[in-house]
């Protein structure tokens, strides 16, 4: 009954301002459970206050040189994957995160991004389902509320579990792939270089 009073909105249905506000929430910046004394709201709010909606290059006192040379400014957190292996999780520098969100959610870029996604979705609709698209939740008063574990579980149940059951009637085989130790086996420093700033 509780979820009946909530309205789920995909990030792709948001305009550029709504998407920017959504992505600048601390739970979208970093969604792993951290102890309460980690105040990520403060980090994002401070970076947003300093950068506003401008490009980081216009704030020369923040960053010197190319962004591709700043991979050492991020914070790496090692989490247990198994008893004998760890998964590195990167907490991106808040200035770089806000700058990335400003770039992505500029009016022109957001329009290009969402139009491209819609185009690709239309040509692959029968073959590929993307169930990991971020979403916001609004209550009956149309106020944004932070999605909780129930919301994510319901989203998983609707978009993955139900699709799996539906497809099990159509197909006889299921192939499940998992690349063992994928992130620890790739040279992750090259990921930020994907976009030469």
Secondary structure, DSSP 4 states (H G I P E B T S, - for coil): -GGGG-EEEEGGGS-HHHHHHHHTSHHHH--S---TT--HHHHHHHHHHHHTTS-GGG-TTT--S-GGG-GGGSEEEEEESSSS-EEEEEE--HHHHHHHHHHHTSHHHHHHHHHHHHHHHHHHTTT-------EEEE-TTS-EE---HHHHHHHHIIIIIHHHHHHHTT-S-------TTHHHHS-GGGTGGGS--
